[in-house]
Amino acid sequence: MYYNSLLKTIGNTPLVKINLESPASILAKLEYLNPSGSLKDRPALFMIEEAERKGLLKAGNTIIDASSGNYGISLAMIGAIKGYSVIICVPEKTSTEKQQTIKAYGAELIVCPDTANVEDPNSYHNLAIKLSKEIPNSFIPNQYLNLSNTETHYKSTGPEIWHQTEGKITHFIAGAGTCGTISGVGQYLKQQNPAIKIIGVDSPNSFRATKGNPKPYQIEGIGIDLDSPVVDYTVMDEIIEVSDKDAFSYVPLLASKYGFLVGLSSGAVAYATAQYTKQLTKDNYVVIIFGDSGRAYLTKNIFAESKSEQSKSVTNRLRRHTLSNQKQIL
């Protein structure tokens, strides 16, 4: 069996059990196995193909949008396959690897200053909107305001999780950024079983968390930074706030202890899950989202500390071995 297009491989990602020292069964959905490396392949493709069906996007047009990185990568990949020009606006905090990947797909990259609020006139979000109005024959999917972002996960990710767990899922935990994932999956799962708990993971410095007075933060991929119709609070039973420090500390642990080389939002989700699931029992089935790969963050040096500790450990073992040999010689 083979696929006629790379785009056909989007979705149907596996669930893998991860032992976060909880009595509950915790299953990670490996969204970083999508072709461009993140869960954003799903909504990016859905919104582009919807725009094509409606005649909003035609051959020769330019796709423009704002992204913290992964969504921009997805649009760049899709644009390359479908023959569209693509312009992506990102904030400065976007990792070097993500920026280089967007350009590798042939898209134009515009790096904007980090702003605490996406509604700031200088924000990457507002620049994308401005460009879409100025550049002829351009189309902006606008993931922050497009309800199709939610519909994507309602129609694909949610049903996948339900069937993969054979309906046994009791909790769903995911990063909350644009909230397309948690809203869409949450809507679907609540329809199947209203008792399922839907838990979002946000930054304590986000627009939502600070009640409209956001502060800068470094986690990429989460942060409810806009009042948007995409955000469906009615399906969220709880929102857990995770700091940059706690999220960053979990990323190298997931790699070195469990073998999951994942990104910053996944670190935040895993940290929140480890804390939350201590109260659960063996009858609980928790599905969490690992949204992208840690390979997109290597230059941020989040793995440097663990490598340093490993180096010290090796040095100490060599020293003990040398002293032991010297004693034997004596």
SEROZA-97402 format. One record per residue (C-alpha): residue in three letters; chain; x, z, y; residue number from 1. Coordinates in nm, 2 decimals. Each point is the difference from the previous one (the first is absolute). Last residue first. Layout:
PT ALA A X Z Y NUM $
...
This chain:
PT LEU A 4.94 4.49 -0.08 330 $
PT ILE A -0.11 -0.34 -0.11 329 $
PT GLN A -0.35 0.13 -0.09 328 $
PT LYS A -0.02 0.17 0.34 327 $
PT GLN A 0.09 -0.32 0.17 326 $
PT ASN A -0.26 -0.19 -0.20 325 $
PT SER A -0.27 0.25 0.11 324 $
PT LEU A 0.10 -0.02 0.36 323 $
PT THR A -0.03 -0.38 -0.01 322 $
PT HIS A -0.34 0.01 -0.16 321 $
PT ARG A -0.12 0.26 0.25 320 $
PT ARG A 0.12 -0.23 0.29 319 $
PT LEU A -0.16 -0.30 -0.16 318 $
PT ARG A -0.33 0.18 -0.03 317 $
PT ASN A 0.02 0.12 0.36 316 $
PT THR A 0.07 -0.35 0.12 315 $
PT VAL A -0.29 -0.14 -0.20 314 $
PT SER A -0.23 0.26 0.15 313 $
PT LYS A 0.12 -0.06 0.35 312 $
PT SER A -0.06 -0.37 -0.04 311 $
PT GLN A -0.35 0.07 -0.13 310 $
PT GLU A -0.07 0.22 0.30 309 $
PT SER A 0.12 -0.28 0.23 308 $
PT LYS A -0.22 -0.25 -0.18 307 $
PT SER A -0.30 0.23 0.05 306 $
PT GLU A 0.08 0.03 0.36 305 $
PT ALA A 0.05 -0.38 0.06 304 $
PT PHE A -0.33 -0.10 -0.16 303 $
PT ILE A -0.18 0.01 0.33 302 $
PT ASN A 0.28 -0.20 0.16 301 $
PT LYS A -0.24 -0.21 0.21 300 $
PT THR A 0.19 -0.30 -0.12 299 $
PT LEU A -0.16 0.03 -0.35 298 $
PT TYR A -0.35 -0.02 0.14 297 $
PT ALA A -0.15 -0.32 -0.14 296 $
PT ARG A 0.16 0.06 -0.34 295 $
PT GLY A -0.22 0.31 -0.02 294 $
PT SER A -0.28 -0.22 -0.12 293 $
PT ASP A -0.36 -0.01 0.13 292 $
PT GLY A -0.34 0.15 -0.03 291 $
PT PHE A 0.03 0.27 -0.27 290 $
PT ILE A -0.37 0.09 0.00 289 $
PT ILE A -0.13 0.31 -0.19 288 $
PT VAL A -0.25 0.04 -0.28 287 $
PT VAL A -0.09 0.35 -0.11 286 $
PT TYR A -0.16 0.07 -0.33 285 $
PT ASN A -0.13 0.36 -0.03 284 $
PT ASP A -0.07 0.17 -0.34 283 $
PT LYS A 0.34 0.16 -0.01 282 $
PT THR A -0.09 0.21 0.30 281 $
PT LEU A 0.04 -0.01 0.38 280 $
PT GLN A 0.13 0.25 0.25 279 $
PT LYS A 0.36 -0.12 -0.02 278 $
PT THR A -0.14 -0.35 0.07 277 $
PT TYR A 0.01 0.04 0.37 276 $
PT GLN A 0.37 0.08 0.05 275 $
PT ALA A 0.14 -0.26 -0.23 274 $
PT THR A -0.26 -0.26 0.13 273 $
PT ALA A 0.10 0.06 0.36 272 $
PT TYR A 0.37 -0.05 -0.08 271 $
PT ALA A -0.08 -0.31 -0.21 270 $
PT VAL A -0.21 -0.15 0.28 269 $
PT ALA A 0.27 0.07 0.26 268 $
PT GLY A 0.27 -0.15 -0.23 267 $
PT SER A -0.23 -0.30 -0.06 266 $
PT SER A -0.03 -0.05 0.38 265 $
PT LEU A 0.38 0.00 0.02 264 $
PT GLY A 0.08 -0.25 -0.27 263 $
PT VAL A 0.04 -0.01 -0.37 262 $
PT LEU A 0.28 0.00 -0.26 261 $
PT PHE A -0.19 0.17 -0.29 260 $
PT GLY A 0.25 0.12 -0.26 259 $
PT TYR A -0.14 0.35 -0.04 258 $
PT LYS A 0.28 0.23 0.10 257 $
PT SER A 0.24 -0.22 0.21 256 $
PT ALA A -0.26 -0.24 0.14 255 $
PT LEU A -0.29 0.24 0.07 254 $
PT LEU A 0.24 0.26 0.13 253 $
PT PRO A 0.16 -0.25 0.24 252 $
PT VAL A -0.35 -0.06 0.16 251 $
PT TYR A -0.12 0.36 -0.01 250 $
PT SER A 0.23 0.12 0.28 249 $
PT PHE A -0.11 -0.28 0.23 248 $
PT ALA A -0.37 0.09 -0.03 247 $
PT ASP A 0.07 0.37 0.07 246 $
PT LYS A 0.22 -0.07 0.30 245 $
PT ASP A -0.23 -0.26 0.15 244 $
PT SER A -0.29 0.25 -0.02 243 $
PT VAL A -0.30 -0.02 -0.23 242 $
PT GLU A -0.36 0.05 0.11 241 $
PT ILE A -0.26 0.02 -0.27 240 $
PT ILE A -0.35 -0.16 0.06 239 $
PT GLU A -0.29 0.12 -0.20 238 $
PT ASP A -0.33 -0.12 -0.15 237 $
PT MET A 0.04 -0.35 0.13 236 $
PT VAL A -0.30 -0.23 -0.07 235 $
PT THR A -0.17 0.07 0.33 234 $
PT TYR A 0.32 -0.04 0.20 233 $
PT ASP A -0.02 -0.38 -0.04 232 $
PT VAL A 0.29 -0.14 0.21 231 $
PT VAL A -0.03 -0.38 0.03 230 $
PT PRO A -0.24 0.04 0.29 229 $
PT SER A 0.29 0.12 0.21 228 $
PT ASP A 0.10 0.28 0.22 227 $
PT LEU A 0.38 -0.05 -0.01 226 $
PT ASP A 0.32 0.17 -0.12 225 $
PT ILE A -0.09 0.13 -0.34 224 $
PT GLY A 0.36 0.03 -0.13 223 $
PT ILE A 0.14 -0.14 -0.31 222 $
PT GLY A 0.22 -0.31 -0.09 221 $
PT GLU A 0.33 0.10 0.16 220 $
PT ILE A 0.09 0.37 0.04 219 $
PT GLN A 0.21 0.05 0.31 218 $
PT TYR A -0.22 0.18 0.24 217 $
PT PRO A -0.06 -0.02 0.38 216 $
PT LYS A -0.28 0.22 0.15 215 $
PT PRO A -0.37 -0.07 0.02 214 $
PT ASN A -0.24 0.16 0.25 213 $
PT GLY A -0.34 -0.12 -0.11 212 $
PT LYS A -0.11 0.29 -0.21 211 $
PT THR A 0.36 0.08 -0.12 210 $
PT ALA A -0.08 -0.07 -0.37 209 $
PT ARG A -0.21 -0.31 0.08 208 $
PT PHE A 0.26 -0.17 0.23 207 $
PT SER A 0.28 0.09 -0.24 206 $
PT ASN A 0.26 0.27 0.04 205 $
PT PRO A -0.11 0.21 -0.31 204 $
PT SER A 0.05 -0.32 -0.20 203 $
PT ASP A -0.28 -0.09 -0.24 202 $
PT VAL A -0.07 0.02 -0.37 201 $
PT GLY A -0.36 -0.07 -0.11 200 $
PT ILE A -0.19 0.17 -0.28 199 $
PT ILE A -0.30 -0.14 -0.18 198 $
PT LYS A -0.16 0.24 -0.25 197 $
PT ILE A -0.21 -0.16 -0.28 196 $
PT ALA A -0.34 0.18 -0.02 195 $
PT PRO A -0.19 -0.30 0.14 194 $
PT ASN A 0.08 -0.19 -0.32 193 $
PT GLN A -0.02 -0.38 -0.01 192 $
PT GLN A -0.12 -0.04 0.36 191 $
PT LYS A 0.26 0.25 0.10 190 $
PT LEU A 0.27 -0.21 -0.17 189 $
PT TYR A -0.09 -0.31 0.19 188 $
PT GLN A -0.02 0.16 0.34 187 $
PT GLY A 0.32 0.19 -0.05 186 $
PT VAL A 0.19 -0.31 -0.11 185 $
PT GLY A -0.11 -0.18 0.31 184 $
PT SER A 0.05 0.30 0.24 183 $
PT ILE A 0.33 0.11 -0.15 182 $
PT THR A 0.15 -0.35 -0.01 181 $
PT GLY A -0.13 -0.13 0.34 180 $
PT CYS A 0.10 0.32 0.17 179 $
PT THR A 0.21 -0.17 0.27 178 $
PT GLY A 0.24 0.28 -0.08 177 $
PT ALA A -0.12 0.25 -0.26 176 $
PT GLY A 0.23 0.05 -0.30 175 $
PT ALA A -0.18 0.04 -0.33 174 $
PT ILE A -0.14 0.27 -0.23 173 $
PT PHE A -0.28 -0.06 -0.24 172 $
PT HIS A -0.15 0.28 -0.21 171 $
PT THR A -0.23 0.03 -0.31 170 $
PT ILE A 0.09 -0.32 -0.18 169 $
PT LYS A -0.15 -0.02 -0.35 168 $
PT GLY A -0.18 -0.32 0.05 167 $
PT GLU A 0.20 -0.19 -0.26 166 $
PT THR A 0.31 0.09 0.20 165 $
PT GLN A 0.10 -0.37 0.02 164 $
PT HIS A -0.36 -0.10 0.06 163 $
PT TRP A -0.05 0.22 0.30 162 $
PT ILE A 0.34 -0.07 0.14 161 $
PT GLU A -0.05 -0.38 -0.02 160 $
PT PRO A -0.35 0.03 0.15 159 $
PT GLY A 0.14 0.18 0.31 158 $
PT THR A 0.30 -0.23 0.05 157 $
PT SER A -0.20 -0.33 -0.01 156 $
PT LYS A -0.34 -0.02 0.17 155 $
PT TYR A 0.00 0.33 0.19 154 $
PT HIS A 0.37 -0.05 0.08 153 $
PT THR A -0.06 -0.34 0.16 152 $
PT GLU A -0.32 0.12 0.17 151 $
PT THR A 0.20 0.26 0.20 150 $
PT ASN A 0.24 -0.26 0.15 149 $
PT SER A -0.31 -0.23 0.03 148 $
PT LEU A -0.12 0.25 0.26 147 $
PT ASN A 0.25 -0.15 0.25 146 $
PT LEU A 0.09 0.25 0.27 145 $
PT TYR A 0.36 0.12 -0.09 144 $
PT GLN A 0.07 -0.30 -0.22 143 $
PT ASN A -0.02 -0.24 0.30 142 $
PT PRO A -0.05 -0.34 -0.18 141 $
PT ILE A 0.15 -0.17 0.31 140 $
PT PHE A -0.04 -0.37 0.02 139 $
PT SER A 0.19 -0.25 0.21 138 $
PT ASN A -0.09 -0.35 0.11 137 $
PT PRO A 0.14 0.04 0.35 136 $
PT ILE A 0.22 0.30 0.07 135 $
PT GLU A -0.12 0.22 0.29 134 $
PT LYS A -0.28 0.19 -0.16 133 $
PT SER A 0.18 0.06 -0.33 132 $
PT LEU A 0.31 0.10 0.21 131 $
PT LYS A -0.20 0.28 0.18 130 $
PT ILE A -0.14 0.13 -0.33 129 $
PT ALA A 0.34 0.02 -0.16 128 $
PT LEU A 0.14 0.17 0.31 127 $
PT ASN A -0.28 0.26 -0.01 126 $
PT HIS A 0.09 0.09 -0.36 125 $
PT TYR A 0.38 0.01 0.06 124 $
PT SER A -0.06 0.25 0.28 123 $
PT ASN A 0.09 -0.07 0.36 122 $
PT PRO A -0.35 0.03 0.14 121 $
PT ASP A -0.04 0.34 -0.19 120 $
PT GLU A -0.30 -0.02 -0.23 119 $
PT VAL A 0.23 0.05 -0.30 118 $
PT ASN A 0.08 0.34 0.14 117 $
PT ALA A 0.33 0.18 -0.04 116 $
PT THR A 0.20 -0.31 0.09 115 $
PT ASP A 0.30 -0.15 -0.18 114 $
PT PRO A 0.14 -0.29 0.20 113 $
PT CYS A -0.09 -0.35 -0.14 112 $
PT VAL A 0.18 -0.22 -0.25 111 $
PT ILE A -0.12 -0.36 -0.02 110 $
PT LEU A 0.05 -0.18 -0.32 109 $
PT GLU A -0.06 -0.37 -0.06 108 $
PT ALA A -0.08 -0.08 -0.36 107 $
PT GLY A 0.22 -0.20 -0.24 106 $
PT TYR A -0.04 0.21 -0.31 105 $
PT ALA A 0.35 0.14 0.06 104 $
PT LYS A -0.11 0.11 0.35 103 $
PT ILE A -0.26 0.24 -0.14 102 $
PT THR A 0.25 0.12 -0.25 101 $
PT GLN A 0.26 0.07 0.27 100 $
PT GLN A -0.25 0.22 0.19 99 $
PT LYS A -0.10 0.18 -0.31 98 $
PT GLU A 0.36 0.07 -0.10 97 $
PT THR A 0.09 0.12 0.35 96 $
PT SER A -0.27 0.26 -0.02 95 $
PT THR A -0.29 0.00 0.25 94 $
PT LYS A 0.07 0.28 0.26 93 $
PT GLU A 0.03 -0.26 0.27 92 $
PT PRO A -0.37 -0.09 -0.02 91 $
PT VAL A -0.10 -0.34 -0.16 90 $
PT CYS A -0.16 -0.32 0.13 89 $
PT ILE A -0.03 -0.28 -0.26 88 $
PT ILE A -0.03 -0.37 0.08 87 $
PT VAL A -0.09 -0.24 -0.28 86 $
PT SER A 0.00 -0.38 -0.02 85 $
PT TYR A -0.24 -0.11 -0.28 84 $
PT GLY A 0.10 -0.21 -0.30 83 $
PT LYS A -0.21 0.17 -0.28 82 $
PT ILE A 0.30 0.14 -0.19 81 $
PT ALA A 0.21 0.09 0.30 80 $
PT GLY A -0.30 0.15 0.18 79 $
PT ILE A -0.08 0.21 -0.30 78 $
PT MET A 0.35 0.14 -0.01 77 $
PT ALA A 0.00 0.07 0.38 76 $
PT LEU A -0.34 0.16 -0.02 75 $
PT SER A 0.12 0.23 -0.28 74 $
PT ILE A 0.32 0.09 0.19 73 $
PT GLY A -0.21 0.08 0.31 72 $
PT TYR A -0.22 0.23 -0.21 71 $
PT ASN A 0.31 0.17 -0.13 70 $
PT GLY A 0.17 0.05 0.34 69 $
PT SER A -0.17 0.24 0.25 68 $
PT SER A -0.22 -0.29 0.07 67 $
PT ALA A -0.16 -0.19 0.29 66 $
PT ASP A -0.14 -0.35 -0.05 65 $
PT ILE A 0.03 -0.37 0.07 64 $
PT ILE A -0.08 -0.30 -0.23 63 $
PT THR A 0.07 -0.34 0.15 62 $
PT ASN A -0.22 -0.30 -0.06 61 $
PT GLY A 0.12 -0.33 -0.15 60 $
PT ALA A -0.26 -0.01 -0.27 59 $
PT LYS A -0.31 0.20 0.09 58 $
PT LEU A -0.09 0.37 0.05 57 $
PT LEU A -0.34 0.10 0.15 56 $
PT GLY A -0.18 -0.26 -0.22 55 $
PT LYS A -0.20 0.27 -0.18 54 $
PT ARG A 0.15 -0.07 -0.33 53 $
PT GLU A 0.35 0.00 0.15 52 $
PT ALA A -0.06 0.33 0.17 51 $
PT GLU A -0.11 0.15 -0.33 50 $
PT GLU A 0.32 -0.14 -0.16 49 $
PT ILE A 0.21 0.17 0.26 48 $
PT MET A -0.19 0.33 -0.01 47 $
PT PHE A 0.02 0.03 -0.38 46 $
PT LEU A 0.37 -0.10 -0.02 45 $
PT ALA A 0.10 0.26 0.26 44 $
PT PRO A -0.23 0.26 -0.16 43 $
PT ARG A 0.16 -0.02 -0.34 42 $
PT ASP A 0.36 -0.08 0.09 41 $
PT LYS A 0.00 0.33 0.20 40 $
PT LEU A 0.04 0.19 -0.33 39 $
PT SER A 0.38 -0.06 0.02 38 $
PT GLY A 0.30 -0.20 -0.13 37 $
PT SER A -0.06 -0.36 0.09 36 $
PT PRO A -0.12 -0.08 -0.35 35 $
PT ASN A -0.20 0.32 -0.07 34 $
PT LEU A 0.21 0.25 -0.20 33 $
PT TYR A 0.02 0.23 0.29 32 $
PT GLU A -0.37 0.09 -0.07 31 $
PT LEU A 0.11 0.22 -0.29 30 $
PT LYS A -0.31 0.21 -0.05 29 $
PT ALA A 0.13 0.34 -0.08 28 $
PT LEU A -0.19 0.21 -0.26 27 $
PT ILE A -0.01 0.38 0.02 26 $
PT SER A -0.15 0.19 -0.30 25 $
PT ALA A -0.08 0.35 0.12 24 $
PT PRO A 0.19 0.32 -0.09 23 $
PT SER A 0.25 -0.09 0.27 22 $
PT GLU A 0.38 -0.02 -0.02 21 $
PT LEU A 0.01 -0.34 0.17 20 $
PT ASN A 0.01 -0.18 -0.33 19 $
PT ILE A -0.06 -0.37 0.07 18 $
PT LYS A -0.24 -0.21 -0.21 17 $
PT VAL A 0.01 -0.37 0.07 16 $
PT LEU A -0.29 -0.22 0.12 15 $
PT PRO A 0.08 -0.37 0.01 14 $
PT THR A -0.07 -0.26 0.27 13 $
PT ASN A -0.29 -0.24 -0.05 12 $
PT GLY A 0.05 -0.14 0.35 11 $
PT ILE A 0.18 -0.31 0.14 10 $
PT THR A 0.13 -0.23 -0.28 9 $
PT LYS A -0.23 -0.28 0.11 8 $
PT LEU A 0.18 -0.02 0.33 7 $
PT LEU A 0.31 -0.13 -0.18 6 $
PT SER A -0.19 -0.31 -0.08 5 $
PT ASN A -0.08 -0.21 -0.31 4 $
PT TYR A 0.04 0.30 -0.22 3 $
PT TYR A 0.14 0.00 -0.36 2 $
PT MET A -0.12 0.07 -0.35 1 $
